[in-house]
Amino acid sequence: MDKRKAWREQEQLLVQRWNAAAARYQDLQAQISRQAAGGDAANEDLIREAEQARADIDAVRRQVARLKDGVSEI
């Protein structure tokens, strides 16, 4: 049972990280789109932040894959 409890806790942390990164990425993309619609050049800082948020999403995705591999051992 302890393994299942630990897995659920890890799962909840990953869901929280995923949601935070996805929300940040969506917000940044919306800001970039608004700038582009206004005829402004895309802000390089926003682009870098969006790339970092996307990298965070990918990191969580890899962790989920590793966690799923470990579930078969439970």
PQR file of N, CA, C, O and H, with PARSE charges and radii, in Angstrom:
ATOM      1  N   MET A   1       0.801  -1.194   0.000 -0.4000 1.5000
ATOM      2  CA  MET A   1       0.000   0.000   0.000 -0.0000 2.0000
ATOM      3  C   MET A   1       0.851   1.268   0.000  0.5500 1.7000
ATOM      4  O   MET A   1       0.471   2.272  -0.604 -0.5500 1.4000
ATOM      5  N   ASP A   2       1.988   1.228   0.667 -0.4000 1.5000
ATOM      6  CA  ASP A   2       2.836   2.411   0.738 -0.0000 2.0000
ATOM      7  C   ASP A   2       3.290   2.861  -0.646  0.5500 1.7000
ATOM      8  O   ASP A   2       3.407   4.057  -0.910 -0.5500 1.4000
ATOM      9  H   ASP A   2       2.297   0.413   1.157  0.4000 1.0000
ATOM     10  N   LYS A   3       3.545   1.896  -1.526 -0.4000 1.5000
ATOM     11  CA  LYS A   3       3.964   2.249  -2.879 -0.0000 2.0000
ATOM     12  C   LYS A   3       2.847   2.975  -3.608  0.5500 1.7000
ATOM     13  O   LYS A   3       3.098   3.940  -4.330 -0.5500 1.4000
ATOM     14  H   LYS A   3       3.450   0.924  -1.311  0.4000 1.0000
ATOM     15  N   ARG A   4       1.623   2.520  -3.422 -0.4000 1.5000
ATOM     16  CA  ARG A   4       0.492   3.172  -4.082 -0.0000 2.0000
ATOM     17  C   ARG A   4       0.284   4.583  -3.550  0.5500 1.7000
ATOM     18  O   ARG A   4      -0.011   5.502  -4.315 -0.5500 1.4000
ATOM     19  H   ARG A   4       1.419   1.736  -2.835  0.4000 1.0000
ATOM     20  N   LYS A   5       0.437   4.754  -2.253 -0.4000 1.5000
ATOM     21  CA  LYS A   5       0.289   6.085  -1.659 -0.0000 2.0000
ATOM     22  C   LYS A   5       1.369   7.024  -2.190  0.5500 1.7000
ATOM     23  O   LYS A   5       1.087   8.172  -2.536 -0.5500 1.4000
ATOM     24  H   LYS A   5       0.677   4.008  -1.632  0.4000 1.0000
ATOM     25  N   ALA A   6       2.595   6.535  -2.252 -0.4000 1.5000
ATOM     26  CA  ALA A   6       3.703   7.340  -2.781 -0.0000 2.0000
ATOM     27  C   ALA A   6       3.449   7.681  -4.240  0.5500 1.7000
ATOM     28  O   ALA A   6       3.714   8.802  -4.675 -0.5500 1.4000
ATOM     29  H   ALA A   6       2.824   5.603  -1.971  0.4000 1.0000
ATOM     30  N   TRP A   7       2.939   6.720  -4.993 -0.4000 1.5000
ATOM     31  CA  TRP A   7       2.650   6.964  -6.403 -0.0000 2.0000
ATOM     32  C   TRP A   7       1.577   8.039  -6.546  0.5500 1.7000
ATOM     33  O   TRP A   7       1.699   8.922  -7.395 -0.5500 1.4000
ATOM     34  H   TRP A   7       2.725   5.810  -4.639  0.4000 1.0000
ATOM     35  N   ARG A   8       0.523   7.974  -5.725 -0.4000 1.5000
ATOM     36  CA  ARG A   8      -0.542   8.976  -5.798 -0.0000 2.0000
ATOM     37  C   ARG A   8      -0.027  10.371  -5.464  0.5500 1.7000
ATOM     38  O   ARG A   8      -0.423  11.357  -6.085 -0.5500 1.4000
ATOM     39  H   ARG A   8       0.423   7.256  -5.036  0.4000 1.0000
ATOM     40  N   GLU A   9       0.858  10.440  -4.478 -0.4000 1.5000
ATOM     41  CA  GLU A   9       1.448  11.732  -4.121 -0.0000 2.0000
ATOM     42  C   GLU A   9       2.282  12.282  -5.271  0.5500 1.7000
ATOM     43  O   GLU A   9       2.201  13.466  -5.596 -0.5500 1.4000
ATOM     44  H   GLU A   9       1.180   9.639  -3.974  0.4000 1.0000
ATOM     45  N   GLN A  10       3.084  11.416  -5.886 -0.4000 1.5000
ATOM     46  CA  GLN A  10       3.878  11.841  -7.046 -0.0000 2.0000
ATOM     47  C   GLN A  10       2.962  12.288  -8.175  0.5500 1.7000
ATOM     48  O   GLN A  10       3.224  13.287  -8.845 -0.5500 1.4000
ATOM     49  H   GLN A  10       3.150  10.453  -5.623  0.4000 1.0000
ATOM     50  N   GLU A  11       1.893  11.542  -8.376 -0.4000 1.5000
ATOM     51  CA  GLU A  11       0.951  11.880  -9.434 -0.0000 2.0000
ATOM     52  C   GLU A  11       0.348  13.260  -9.204  0.5500 1.7000
ATOM     53  O   GLU A  11       0.241  14.048 -10.143 -0.5500 1.4000
ATOM     54  H   GLU A  11       1.680  10.730  -7.832  0.4000 1.0000
ATOM     55  N   GLN A  12      -0.043  13.560  -7.984 -0.4000 1.5000
ATOM     56  CA  GLN A  12      -0.630  14.854  -7.666 -0.0000 2.0000
ATOM     57  C   GLN A  12       0.367  15.987  -7.898  0.5500 1.7000
ATOM     58  O   GLN A  12       0.007  17.040  -8.425 -0.5500 1.4000
ATOM     59  H   GLN A  12       0.044  12.920  -7.221  0.4000 1.0000
ATOM     60  N   LEU A  13       1.618  15.767  -7.505 -0.4000 1.5000
ATOM     61  CA  LEU A  13       2.650  16.785  -7.734 -0.0000 2.0000
ATOM     62  C   LEU A  13       2.865  17.022  -9.224  0.5500 1.7000
ATOM     63  O   LEU A  13       3.029  18.161  -9.660 -0.5500 1.4000
ATOM     64  H   LEU A  13       1.911  14.912  -7.077  0.4000 1.0000
ATOM     65  N   LEU A  14       2.865  15.947  -9.999 -0.4000 1.5000
ATOM     66  CA  LEU A  14       3.044  16.085 -11.442 -0.0000 2.0000
ATOM     67  C   LEU A  14       1.865  16.813 -12.073  0.5500 1.7000
ATOM     68  O   LEU A  14       2.051  17.631 -12.974 -0.5500 1.4000
ATOM     69  H   LEU A  14       2.732  15.021  -9.645  0.4000 1.0000
ATOM     70  N   VAL A  15       0.659  16.523 -11.610 -0.4000 1.5000
ATOM     71  CA  VAL A  15      -0.529  17.208 -12.139 -0.0000 2.0000
ATOM     72  C   VAL A  15      -0.436  18.699 -11.833  0.5500 1.7000
ATOM     73  O   VAL A  15      -0.735  19.527 -12.694 -0.5500 1.4000
ATOM     74  H   VAL A  15       0.507  15.858 -10.879  0.4000 1.0000
ATOM     75  N   GLN A  16      -0.027  19.044 -10.625 -0.4000 1.5000
ATOM     76  CA  GLN A  16       0.120  20.454 -10.258 -0.0000 2.0000
ATOM     77  C   GLN A  16       1.175  21.144 -11.119  0.5500 1.7000
ATOM     78  O   GLN A  16       0.959  22.251 -11.612 -0.5500 1.4000
ATOM     79  H   GLN A  16       0.216  18.371  -9.926  0.4000 1.0000
ATOM     80  N   ARG A  17       2.331  20.472 -11.297 -0.4000 1.5000
ATOM     81  CA  ARG A  17       3.392  21.050 -12.139 -0.0000 2.0000
ATOM     82  C   ARG A  17       2.925  21.211 -13.577  0.5500 1.7000
ATOM     83  O   ARG A  17       3.187  22.232 -14.213 -0.5500 1.4000
ATOM     84  H   ARG A  17       2.507  19.572 -10.897  0.4000 1.0000
ATOM     85  N   TRP A  18       2.227  20.190 -14.089 -0.4000 1.5000
ATOM     86  CA  TRP A  18       1.725  20.231 -15.459 -0.0000 2.0000
ATOM     87  C   TRP A  18       0.766  21.412 -15.635  0.5500 1.7000
ATOM     88  O   TRP A  18       0.902  22.198 -16.573 -0.5500 1.4000
ATOM     89  H   TRP A  18       2.014  19.361 -13.572  0.4000 1.0000
ATOM     90  N   ASN A  19      -0.196  21.528 -14.730 -0.4000 1.5000
ATOM     91  CA  ASN A  19      -1.186  22.595 -14.831 -0.0000 2.0000
ATOM     92  C   ASN A  19      -0.541  23.974 -14.755  0.5500 1.7000
ATOM     93  O   ASN A  19      -0.917  24.880 -15.499 -0.5500 1.4000
ATOM     94  H   ASN A  19      -0.306  20.890 -13.968  0.4000 1.0000
ATOM     95  N   ALA A  20       0.426  24.134 -13.862 -0.4000 1.5000
ATOM     96  CA  ALA A  20       1.113  25.424 -13.731 -0.0000 2.0000
ATOM     97  C   ALA A  20       1.893  25.753 -15.005  0.5500 1.7000
ATOM     98  O   ALA A  20       1.825  26.877 -15.503 -0.5500 1.4000
ATOM     99  H   ALA A  20       0.732  23.398 -13.258  0.4000 1.0000
ATOM    100  N   ALA A  21       2.621  24.786 -15.524 -0.4000 1.5000
ATOM    101  CA  ALA A  21       3.410  25.028 -16.742 -0.0000 2.0000
ATOM    102  C   ALA A  21       2.507  25.279 -17.940  0.5500 1.7000
ATOM    103  O   ALA A  21       2.792  26.153 -18.758 -0.5500 1.4000
ATOM    104  H   ALA A  21       2.675  23.874 -15.119  0.4000 1.0000
ATOM    105  N   ALA A  22       1.427  24.525 -18.050 -0.4000 1.5000
ATOM    106  CA  ALA A  22       0.511  24.699 -19.180 -0.0000 2.0000
ATOM    107  C   ALA A  22      -0.177  26.063 -19.118  0.5500 1.7000
ATOM    108  O   ALA A  22      -0.323  26.734 -20.140 -0.5500 1.4000
ATOM    109  H   ALA A  22       1.195  23.815 -17.384  0.4000 1.0000
ATOM    110  N   ALA A  23      -0.596  26.469 -17.932 -0.4000 1.5000
ATOM    111  CA  ALA A  23      -1.240  27.779 -17.788 -0.0000 2.0000
ATOM    112  C   ALA A  23      -0.254  28.894 -18.126  0.5500 1.7000
ATOM    113  O   ALA A  23      -0.601  29.851 -18.817 -0.5500 1.4000
ATOM    114  H   ALA A  23      -0.477  25.924 -17.101  0.4000 1.0000
ATOM    115  N   ARG A  24       0.980  28.763 -17.633 -0.4000 1.5000
ATOM    116  CA  ARG A  24       2.002  29.776 -17.930 -0.0000 2.0000
ATOM    117  C   ARG A  24       2.270  29.837 -19.435  0.5500 1.7000
ATOM    118  O   ARG A  24       2.396  30.924 -20.000 -0.5500 1.4000
ATOM    119  H   ARG A  24       1.263  27.986 -17.071  0.4000 1.0000
ATOM    120  N   TYR A  25       2.356  28.676 -20.081 -0.4000 1.5000
ATOM    121  CA  TYR A  25       2.610  28.629 -21.518 -0.0000 2.0000
ATOM    122  C   TYR A  25       1.465  29.288 -22.293  0.5500 1.7000
ATOM    123  O   TYR A  25       1.701  30.064 -23.219 -0.5500 1.4000
ATOM    124  H   TYR A  25       2.253  27.793 -19.621  0.4000 1.0000
ATOM    125  N   GLN A  26       0.228  28.976 -21.909 -0.4000 1.5000
ATOM    126  CA  GLN A  26      -0.932  29.563 -22.594 -0.0000 2.0000
ATOM    127  C   GLN A  26      -0.978  31.073 -22.414  0.5500 1.7000
ATOM    128  O   GLN A  26      -1.278  31.802 -23.359 -0.5500 1.4000
ATOM    129  H   GLN A  26       0.036  28.346 -21.157  0.4000 1.0000
ATOM    130  N   ASP A  27      -0.680  31.548 -21.204 -0.4000 1.5000
ATOM    131  CA  ASP A  27      -0.665  32.984 -20.949 -0.0000 2.0000
ATOM    132  C   ASP A  27       0.394  33.686 -21.797  0.5500 1.7000
ATOM    133  O   ASP A  27       0.144  34.743 -22.377 -0.5500 1.4000
ATOM    134  H   ASP A  27      -0.436  30.956 -20.436  0.4000 1.0000
ATOM    135  N   LEU A  28       1.569  33.085 -21.857 -0.4000 1.5000
ATOM    136  CA  LEU A  28       2.649  33.684 -22.640 -0.0000 2.0000
ATOM    137  C   LEU A  28       2.317  33.688 -24.125  0.5500 1.7000
ATOM    138  O   LEU A  28       2.588  34.666 -24.821 -0.5500 1.4000
ATOM    139  H   LEU A  28       1.773  32.227 -21.385  0.4000 1.0000
ATOM    140  N   GLN A  29       1.731  32.595 -24.612 -0.4000 1.5000
ATOM    141  CA  GLN A  29       1.343  32.543 -26.025 -0.0000 2.0000
ATOM    142  C   GLN A  29       0.290  33.607 -26.328  0.5500 1.7000
ATOM    143  O   GLN A  29       0.319  34.221 -27.395 -0.5500 1.4000
ATOM    144  H   GLN A  29       1.511  31.801 -24.046  0.4000 1.0000
ATOM    145  N   ALA A  30      -0.631  33.827 -25.405 -0.4000 1.5000
ATOM    146  CA  ALA A  30      -1.660  34.851 -25.597 -0.0000 2.0000
ATOM    147  C   ALA A  30      -1.020  36.242 -25.650  0.5500 1.7000
ATOM    148  O   ALA A  30      -1.406  37.071 -26.474 -0.5500 1.4000
ATOM    149  H   ALA A  30      -0.655  33.328 -24.538  0.4000 1.0000
ATOM    150  N   GLN A  31      -0.054  36.494 -24.784 -0.4000 1.5000
ATOM    151  CA  GLN A  31       0.639  37.783 -24.803 -0.0000 2.0000
ATOM    152  C   GLN A  31       1.387  37.983 -26.113  0.5500 1.7000
ATOM    153  O   GLN A  31       1.358  39.068 -26.695 -0.5500 1.4000
ATOM    154  H   GLN A  31       0.260  35.821 -24.115  0.4000 1.0000
ATOM    155  N   ILE A  32       2.060  36.928 -26.574 -0.4000 1.5000
ATOM    156  CA  ILE A  32       2.798  37.011 -27.839 -0.0000 2.0000
ATOM    157  C   ILE A  32       1.832  37.274 -28.992  0.5500 1.7000
ATOM    158  O   ILE A  32       2.118  38.084 -29.873 -0.5500 1.4000
ATOM    159  H   ILE A  32       2.084  36.048 -26.101  0.4000 1.0000
ATOM    160  N   SER A  33       0.699  36.594 -28.986 -0.4000 1.5000
ATOM    161  CA  SER A  33      -0.306  36.780 -30.045 -0.0000 2.0000
ATOM    162  C   SER A  33      -0.863  38.203 -30.043  0.5500 1.7000
ATOM    163  O   SER A  33      -1.048  38.810 -31.098 -0.5500 1.4000
ATOM    164  H   SER A  33       0.466  35.936 -28.270  0.4000 1.0000
ATOM    165  N   ARG A  34      -1.130  38.730 -28.837 -0.4000 1.5000
ATOM    166  CA  ARG A  34      -1.641  40.115 -28.756 -0.0000 2.0000
ATOM    167  C   ARG A  34      -0.633  41.105 -29.316  0.5500 1.7000
ATOM    168  O   ARG A  34      -1.003  42.055 -30.005 -0.5500 1.4000
ATOM    169  H   ARG A  34      -0.980  38.238 -27.979  0.4000 1.0000
ATOM    170  N   GLN A  35       0.638  40.883 -29.020 -0.4000 1.5000
ATOM    171  CA  GLN A  35       1.670  41.773 -29.548 -0.0000 2.0000
ATOM    172  C   GLN A  35       1.725  41.689 -31.066  0.5500 1.7000
ATOM    173  O   GLN A  35       1.829  42.707 -31.750 -0.5500 1.4000
ATOM    174  H   GLN A  35       0.939  40.111 -28.460  0.4000 1.0000
ATOM    175  N   ALA A  36       1.653  40.472 -31.583 -0.4000 1.5000
ATOM    176  CA  ALA A  36       1.708  40.287 -33.032 -0.0000 2.0000
ATOM    177  C   ALA A  36       0.492  40.910 -33.700  0.5500 1.7000
ATOM    178  O   ALA A  36       0.607  41.502 -34.773 -0.5500 1.4000
ATOM    179  H   ALA A  36       1.569  39.646 -31.027  0.4000 1.0000
ATOM    180  N   ALA A  37      -0.676  40.780 -33.072 -0.4000 1.5000
ATOM    181  CA  ALA A  37      -1.898  41.361 -33.639 -0.0000 2.0000
ATOM    182  C   ALA A  37      -1.836  42.879 -33.629  0.5500 1.7000
ATOM    183  O   ALA A  37      -2.440  43.531 -34.481 -0.5500 1.4000
ATOM    184  H   ALA A  37      -0.770  40.299 -32.201  0.4000 1.0000
ATOM    185  N   GLY A  38      -1.117  43.441 -32.680 -0.4000 1.5000
ATOM    186  CA  GLY A  38      -0.965  44.890 -32.608 -0.0000 2.0000
ATOM    187  C   GLY A  38       0.113  45.413 -33.540  0.5500 1.7000
ATOM    188  O   GLY A  38       0.352  46.619 -33.599 -0.5500 1.4000
ATOM    189  H   GLY A  38      -0.627  42.911 -31.988  0.4000 1.0000
ATOM    190  N   GLY A  39       0.761  44.521 -34.264 -0.4000 1.5000
ATOM    191  CA  GLY A  39       1.796  44.930 -35.197 -0.0000 2.0000
ATOM    192  C   GLY A  39       3.168  45.081 -34.569  0.5500 1.7000
ATOM    193  O   GLY A  39       4.121  45.488 -35.234 -0.5500 1.4000
ATOM    194  H   GLY A  39       0.567  43.541 -34.216  0.4000 1.0000
ATOM    195  N   ASP A  40       3.267  44.755 -33.295 -0.4000 1.5000
ATOM    196  CA  ASP A  40       4.563  44.844 -32.616 -0.0000 2.0000
ATOM    197  C   ASP A  40       5.382  43.586 -32.885  0.5500 1.7000
ATOM    198  O   ASP A  40       4.840  42.509 -33.134 -0.5500 1.4000
ATOM    199  H   ASP A  40       2.493  44.425 -32.756  0.4000 1.0000
ATOM    200  N   ALA A  41       6.680  43.750 -32.828 -0.4000 1.5000
ATOM    201  CA  ALA A  41       7.555  42.579 -32.933 -0.0000 2.0000
ATOM    202  C   ALA A  41       7.434  41.775 -31.637  0.5500 1.7000
ATOM    203  O   ALA A  41       7.219  42.334 -30.561 -0.5500 1.4000
ATOM    204  H   ALA A  41       7.120  44.624 -32.626  0.4000 1.0000
ATOM    205  N   ALA A  42       7.573  40.478 -31.759 -0.4000 1.5000
ATOM    206  CA  ALA A  42       7.463  39.621 -30.580 -0.0000 2.0000
ATOM    207  C   ALA A  42       8.584  39.942 -29.596  0.5500 1.7000
ATOM    208  O   ALA A  42       9.743  40.078 -29.985 -0.5500 1.4000
ATOM    209  H   ALA A  42       7.748  40.024 -32.632  0.4000 1.0000
ATOM    210  N   ASN A  43       8.235  40.058 -28.345 -0.4000 1.5000
ATOM    211  CA  ASN A  43       9.186  40.334 -27.291 -0.0000 2.0000
ATOM    212  C   ASN A  43      10.044  39.090 -27.070  0.5500 1.7000
ATOM    213  O   ASN A  43       9.519  38.009 -26.803 -0.5500 1.4000
ATOM    214  H   ASN A  43       7.292  39.947 -28.029  0.4000 1.0000
ATOM    215  N   GLU A  44      11.341  39.243 -27.182 -0.4000 1.5000
ATOM    216  CA  GLU A  44      12.258  38.100 -27.057 -0.0000 2.0000
ATOM    217  C   GLU A  44      12.187  37.456 -25.681  0.5500 1.7000
ATOM    218  O   GLU A  44      12.327  36.240 -25.556 -0.5500 1.4000
ATOM    219  H   GLU A  44      11.767  40.122 -27.399  0.4000 1.0000
ATOM    220  N   ASP A  45      11.971  38.268 -24.643 -0.4000 1.5000
ATOM    221  CA  ASP A  45      11.856  37.705 -23.300 -0.0000 2.0000
ATOM    222  C   ASP A  45      10.626  36.816 -23.198  0.5500 1.7000
ATOM    223  O   ASP A  45      10.683  35.744 -22.595 -0.5500 1.4000
ATOM    224  H   ASP A  45      11.857  39.256 -24.745  0.4000 1.0000
ATOM    225  N   LEU A  46       9.515  37.253 -23.784 -0.4000 1.5000
ATOM    226  CA  LEU A  46       8.305  36.436 -23.759 -0.0000 2.0000
ATOM    227  C   LEU A  46       8.514  35.129 -24.508  0.5500 1.7000
ATOM    228  O   LEU A  46       8.057  34.072 -24.074 -0.5500 1.4000
ATOM    229  H   LEU A  46       9.470  38.123 -24.274  0.4000 1.0000
ATOM    230  N   ILE A  47       9.198  35.212 -25.622 -0.4000 1.5000
ATOM    231  CA  ILE A  47       9.462  34.006 -26.409 -0.0000 2.0000
ATOM    232  C   ILE A  47      10.320  33.029 -25.609  0.5500 1.7000
ATOM    233  O   ILE A  47      10.048  31.829 -25.597 -0.5500 1.4000
ATOM    234  H   ILE A  47       9.569  36.071 -25.974  0.4000 1.0000
ATOM    235  N   ARG A  48      11.353  33.539 -24.941 -0.4000 1.5000
ATOM    236  CA  ARG A  48      12.207  32.678 -24.121 -0.0000 2.0000
ATOM    237  C   ARG A  48      11.419  32.063 -22.968  0.5500 1.7000
ATOM    238  O   ARG A  48      11.584  30.883 -22.659 -0.5500 1.4000
ATOM    239  H   ARG A  48      11.574  34.515 -24.950  0.4000 1.0000
ATOM    240  N   GLU A  49      10.566  32.858 -22.334 -0.4000 1.5000
ATOM    241  CA  GLU A  49       9.748  32.339 -21.236 -0.0000 2.0000
ATOM    242  C   GLU A  49       8.794  31.254 -21.744  0.5500 1.7000
ATOM    243  O   GLU A  49       8.582  30.246 -21.069 -0.5500 1.4000
ATOM    244  H   GLU A  49      10.432  33.817 -22.585  0.4000 1.0000
ATOM    245  N   ALA A  50       8.222  31.461 -22.930 -0.4000 1.5000
ATOM    246  CA  ALA A  50       7.320  30.456 -23.506 -0.0000 2.0000
ATOM    247  C   ALA A  50       8.084  29.174 -23.828  0.5500 1.7000
ATOM    248  O   ALA A  50       7.572  28.075 -23.616 -0.5500 1.4000
ATOM    249  H   ALA A  50       8.395  32.280 -23.478  0.4000 1.0000
ATOM    250  N   GLU A  51       9.298  29.313 -24.335 -0.4000 1.5000
ATOM    251  CA  GLU A  51      10.118  28.135 -24.623 -0.0000 2.0000
ATOM    252  C   GLU A  51      10.448  27.384 -23.333  0.5500 1.7000
ATOM    253  O   GLU A  51      10.457  26.153 -23.317 -0.5500 1.4000
ATOM    254  H   GLU A  51       9.713  30.206 -24.507  0.4000 1.0000
ATOM    255  N   GLN A  52      10.721  28.122 -22.252 -0.4000 1.5000
ATOM    256  CA  GLN A  52      11.015  27.486 -20.969 -0.0000 2.0000
ATOM    257  C   GLN A  52       9.785  26.778 -20.420  0.5500 1.7000
ATOM    258  O   GLN A  52       9.889  25.674 -19.887 -0.5500 1.4000
ATOM    259  H   GLN A  52      10.715  29.122 -22.265  0.4000 1.0000
ATOM    260  N   ALA A  53       8.621  27.408 -20.548 -0.4000 1.5000
ATOM    261  CA  ALA A  53       7.381  26.770 -20.093 -0.0000 2.0000
ATOM    262  C   ALA A  53       7.127  25.494 -20.883  0.5500 1.7000
ATOM    263  O   ALA A  53       6.710  24.482 -20.320 -0.5500 1.4000
ATOM    264  H   ALA A  53       8.537  28.306 -20.981  0.4000 1.0000
ATOM    265  N   ARG A  54       7.375  25.543 -22.168 -0.4000 1.5000
ATOM    266  CA  ARG A  54       7.202  24.346 -23.010 -0.0000 2.0000
ATOM    267  C   ARG A  54       8.185  23.246 -22.591  0.5500 1.7000
ATOM    268  O   ARG A  54       7.834  22.066 -22.568 -0.5500 1.4000
ATOM    269  H   ARG A  54       7.713  26.365 -22.626  0.4000 1.0000
ATOM    270  N   ALA A  55       9.410  23.645 -22.263 -0.4000 1.5000
ATOM    271  CA  ALA A  55      10.406  22.673 -21.793 -0.0000 2.0000
ATOM    272  C   ALA A  55       9.964  22.056 -20.466  0.5500 1.7000
ATOM    273  O   ALA A  55      10.192  20.871 -20.226 -0.5500 1.4000
ATOM    274  H   ALA A  55       9.694  24.603 -22.281  0.4000 1.0000
ATOM    275  N   ASP A  56       9.334  22.855 -19.604 -0.4000 1.5000
ATOM    276  CA  ASP A  56       8.814  22.333 -18.338 -0.0000 2.0000
ATOM    277  C   ASP A  56       7.721  21.298 -18.596  0.5500 1.7000
ATOM    278  O   ASP A  56       7.670  20.262 -17.934 -0.5500 1.4000
ATOM    279  H   ASP A  56       9.149  23.818 -19.799  0.4000 1.0000
ATOM    280  N   ILE A  57       6.863  21.580 -19.546 -0.4000 1.5000
ATOM    281  CA  ILE A  57       5.801  20.629 -19.905 -0.0000 2.0000
ATOM    282  C   ILE A  57       6.420  19.325 -20.403  0.5500 1.7000
ATOM    283  O   ILE A  57       5.982  18.238 -20.026 -0.5500 1.4000
ATOM    284  H   ILE A  57       6.904  22.422 -20.085  0.4000 1.0000
ATOM    285  N   ASP A  58       7.431  19.439 -21.245 -0.4000 1.5000
ATOM    286  CA  ASP A  58       8.097  18.241 -21.764 -0.0000 2.0000
ATOM    287  C   ASP A  58       8.781  17.450 -20.645  0.5500 1.7000
ATOM    288  O   ASP A  58       8.777  16.219 -20.663 -0.5500 1.4000
ATOM    289  H   ASP A  58       7.786  20.322 -21.552  0.4000 1.0000
ATOM    290  N   ALA A  59       9.367  18.156 -19.674 -0.4000 1.5000
ATOM    291  CA  ALA A  59      10.013  17.476 -18.547 -0.0000 2.0000
ATOM    292  C   ALA A  59       8.987  16.710 -17.723  0.5500 1.7000
ATOM    293  O   ALA A  59       9.244  15.584 -17.295 -0.5500 1.4000
ATOM    294  H   ALA A  59       9.369  19.156 -19.660  0.4000 1.0000
ATOM    295  N   VAL A  60       7.832  17.314 -17.502 -0.4000 1.5000
ATOM    296  CA  VAL A  60       6.775  16.624 -16.760 -0.0000 2.0000
ATOM    297  C   VAL A  60       6.295  15.412 -17.547  0.5500 1.7000
ATOM    298  O   VAL A  60       6.043  14.352 -16.973 -0.5500 1.4000
ATOM    299  H   VAL A  60       7.623  18.228 -17.849  0.4000 1.0000
ATOM    300  N   ARG A  61       6.169  15.567 -18.854 -0.4000 1.5000
ATOM    301  CA  ARG A  61       5.745  14.448 -19.702 -0.0000 2.0000
ATOM    302  C   ARG A  61       6.715  13.267 -19.567  0.5500 1.7000
ATOM    303  O   ARG A  61       6.292  12.114 -19.488 -0.5500 1.4000
ATOM    304  H   ARG A  61       6.374  16.428 -19.320  0.4000 1.0000
ATOM    305  N   ARG A  62       8.020  13.568 -19.542 -0.4000 1.5000
ATOM    306  CA  ARG A  62       9.012  12.496 -19.385 -0.0000 2.0000
ATOM    307  C   ARG A  62       8.898  11.843 -18.005  0.5500 1.7000
ATOM    308  O   ARG A  62       9.044  10.627 -17.876 -0.5500 1.4000
ATOM    309  H   ARG A  62       8.364  14.505 -19.606  0.4000 1.0000
ATOM    310  N   GLN A  63       8.638  12.651 -16.981 -0.4000 1.5000
ATOM    311  CA  GLN A  63       8.477  12.099 -15.639 -0.0000 2.0000
ATOM    312  C   GLN A  63       7.249  11.206 -15.558  0.5500 1.7000
ATOM    313  O   GLN A  63       7.276  10.170 -14.894 -0.5500 1.4000
ATOM    314  H   GLN A  63       8.519  13.638 -17.086  0.4000 1.0000
ATOM    315  N   VAL A  64       6.177  11.601 -16.227 -0.4000 1.5000
ATOM    316  CA  VAL A  64       4.960  10.790 -16.248 -0.0000 2.0000
ATOM    317  C   VAL A  64       5.264   9.442 -16.900  0.5500 1.7000
ATOM    318  O   VAL A  64       4.809   8.402 -16.425 -0.5500 1.4000
ATOM    319  H   VAL A  64       6.155  12.443 -16.766  0.4000 1.0000
ATOM    320  N   ALA A  65       6.024   9.464 -17.976 -0.4000 1.5000
ATOM    321  CA  ALA A  65       6.384   8.217 -18.654 -0.0000 2.0000
ATOM    322  C   ALA A  65       7.189   7.315 -17.727  0.5500 1.7000
ATOM    323  O   ALA A  65       6.954   6.107 -17.680 -0.5500 1.4000
ATOM    324  H   ALA A  65       6.394  10.309 -18.362  0.4000 1.0000
ATOM    325  N   ARG A  66       8.134   7.888 -16.992 -0.4000 1.5000
ATOM    326  CA  ARG A  66       8.925   7.092 -16.054 -0.0000 2.0000
ATOM    327  C   ARG A  66       8.034   6.547 -14.930  0.5500 1.7000
ATOM    328  O   ARG A  66       8.190   5.404 -14.501 -0.5500 1.4000
ATOM    329  H   ARG A  66       8.325   8.869 -17.030  0.4000 1.0000
ATOM    330  N   LEU A  67       7.116   7.368 -14.470 -0.4000 1.5000
ATOM    331  CA  LEU A  67       6.220   6.954 -13.399 -0.0000 2.0000
ATOM    332  C   LEU A  67       5.319   5.823 -13.874  0.5500 1.7000
ATOM    333  O   LEU A  67       5.061   4.877 -13.130 -0.5500 1.4000
ATOM    334  H   LEU A  67       6.989   8.296 -14.818  0.4000 1.0000
ATOM    335  N   LYS A  68       4.837   5.920 -15.116 -0.4000 1.5000
ATOM    336  CA  LYS A  68       3.980   4.859 -15.662 -0.0000 2.0000
ATOM    337  C   LYS A  68       4.755   3.546 -15.762  0.5500 1.7000
ATOM    338  O   LYS A  68       4.193   2.477 -15.525 -0.5500 1.4000
ATOM    339  H   LYS A  68       5.047   6.688 -15.720  0.4000 1.0000
ATOM    340  N   ASP A  69       6.026   3.618 -16.107 -0.4000 1.5000
ATOM    341  CA  ASP A  69       6.849   2.407 -16.176 -0.0000 2.0000
ATOM    342  C   ASP A  69       6.968   1.768 -14.794  0.5500 1.7000
ATOM    343  O   ASP A  69       6.981   0.543 -14.672 -0.5500 1.4000
ATOM    344  H   ASP A  69       6.483   4.486 -16.300  0.4000 1.0000
ATOM    345  N   GLY A  70       7.055   2.594 -13.763 -0.4000 1.5000
ATOM    346  CA  GLY A  70       7.178   2.097 -12.398 -0.0000 2.0000
ATOM    347  C   GLY A  70       5.878   1.531 -11.858  0.5500 1.7000
ATOM    348  O   GLY A  70       5.903   0.719 -10.933 -0.5500 1.4000
ATOM    349  H   GLY A  70       7.044   3.589 -13.863  0.4000 1.0000
ATOM    350  N   VAL A  71       4.750   1.935 -12.406 -0.4000 1.5000
ATOM    351  CA  VAL A  71       3.449   1.466 -11.919 -0.0000 2.0000
ATOM    352  C   VAL A  71       3.297  -0.036 -12.155  0.5500 1.7000
ATOM    353  O   VAL A  71       2.664  -0.728 -11.358 -0.5500 1.4000
ATOM    354  H   VAL A  71       4.730   2.595 -13.157  0.4000 1.0000
ATOM    355  N   SER A  72       3.861  -0.528 -13.219 -0.4000 1.5000
ATOM    356  CA  SER A  72       3.719  -1.949 -13.514 -0.0000 2.0000
ATOM    357  C   SER A  72       4.387  -2.804 -12.433  0.5500 1.7000
ATOM    358  O   SER A  72       4.100  -3.995 -12.312 -0.5500 1.4000
ATOM    359  H   SER A  72       4.375   0.035 -13.866  0.4000 1.0000
ATOM    360  N   GLU A  73       5.280  -2.188 -11.648 -0.4000 1.5000
ATOM    361  CA  GLU A  73       5.956  -2.930 -10.577 -0.0000 2.0000
ATOM    362  C   GLU A  73       5.105  -2.990  -9.313  0.5500 1.7000
ATOM    363  O   GLU A  73       5.376  -3.801  -8.427 -0.5500 1.4000
ATOM    364  H   GLU A  73       5.513  -1.221 -11.746  0.4000 1.0000
ATOM    365  N   ILE A  74       4.075  -2.140  -9.217 -0.4000 1.5000
ATOM    366  CA  ILE A  74       3.249  -2.081  -8.006 -0.0000 2.0000
ATOM    367  C   ILE A  74       2.308  -3.258  -7.964  0.5500 1.7000
ATOM    368  O   ILE A  74       1.528  -3.390  -7.021 -0.5500 1.4000
ATOM    369  H   ILE A  74       3.855  -1.481  -9.937  0.4000 1.0000
TER
END
